[in-house]
């Protein structure tokens, strides 16, 4: 597991209070992990802080799965 993926999984588990074992590349934030809209915004903020990056909010909120979040963040790093 890449460092970025591990940090994304840890951040998602902390923010959404889900078991890290449930967090796969294909896991969808809303449908599979139960994120509500406010938590989606919170996740963006957590990722920005975790990776010291600036995410365009509309683009970031268009990311629906853990795997695409990892790819999105890797491109910004």
C-alpha positions, -999 to +999 in steps of 0.1 A: +000+000+000+014+034-010+020+060+017-007+082+001-032+054+002-024+045+038-028+082+048-061+085+029-075+053+045-065+065+080-081+099+074-113+084+060-115+059+089-110+087+115-134+112+098-162+088+090-156+065+120-155+033+100-133+002+102-103+007+080-109-029+067-141-016+050-121+010+031-112-004-003-103+014-036-138+008-049-155+019-017-178+049-024-178+076+003-215+081+005-231+047-006-205+024+010-190+043+039-220+064+049-206+099+044-232+126+047-227+158+027-212+177+056-187+149+061-177+151+024-167+187+029-149+177+061-130+150+043-117+176+017-105+197+046-089+167+063-071+157+031-059+193+026-044+193+061-030+158+060-012+164+027-006+201+029-024+207-004-051+229-018-080+211-034-105+228-058-137+221-039-160+212-068-134+189-083-127+173-049-164+168-042-167+151-076-144+123-063-167+095-053-144+066-043-114+060-021-093+049-051-100+081-071-093+102-040-058+086-038-052+093-075-065+129-072-042+136-042-012+119-059-016+142-089-015+173-065+016+162-047 
